[in-house]
Amino acid sequence: MKVHEYLKESHILLDLEPGDKKHILEKFVSVLKKRGLISREKVILGELLKRERLGSTGLEKGLAVPHALIKKIKEPIVALALIKDGIDFKAVDQMPTYIILLLLGEKDNPGFQLKLLAHICRMVKETDFIEKVKKAETSQDVWSILKDEEEKI
């Protein structure tokens, strides 16, 4: 299972404005709605915020992976936002977060999301994905970097 197989260029945001965690998630979900990728903006935002209350999805090395299981979602959604200046996402390493990799899965199929999360954690530990994506200038660059780095694991 590879992230790049689910991340489409239209799901990559290079210009998400900085803010606090709630603001970032609101803006991210709003952009996904405007792009026609999701329809139930309030439900999705509510589930993402509910998950964050359980504990931050800010990992390490500048990556956060907010995720939620949503009822009646047609197919899993993977989206990525790059925040050039970094934000405080309450990451476990207490370092700024530059990349938000958002995952939305079907509530009746949690196994898919768990496998994807495990793969992402492995990729962060075994590749230079984060440092390379932080320097990306286009959505195509981000996707190509992701694909190339995933080939290494």
C-alpha positions, 0 to 999 in steps of 0.5 A: 500500500503506497500513499502516492497511489491515493494522493492526487495532485488536486489534493495537494495544497502548497499555500495553506496559510499558517495558524493554530491547529483548529484554523489549519484544519478548518482551512484545509477542509474548506479547500477540499470542499471548494475543490469538490473532493468532499461534501460534508465539510462540517461532519469531516471537520468535527471528526478530525477535531474530535480525533485531535482531542484524543491526542495530537496527530503531530508526529515528528520531523515536521509531519502531522497526520490528522485522520478520521473515519467517516460514515458513507465516504465513497473512497479514501481521501488522502490530501497533503498541505505544505506550510512553508513557515511551519506551525505548532501542531502540538507534535510529539517532538515539540518541533514545528509542523510543515507537512499535513497529510490528511487521511479520511477513510470509511468508518466500516473499513478502519484497517485500510487507514491503519495500514496507511498510517503504519506505512507513513510512520515507516516512511518518515523514519526510513526516508528523507521525504519530509525534508525534500517535500519542504523544498517542493515548489509544485504539486507535481514535485510533491507527488514525485518526491513521495513516489520516489521516497516510497520506492525506497521502503 
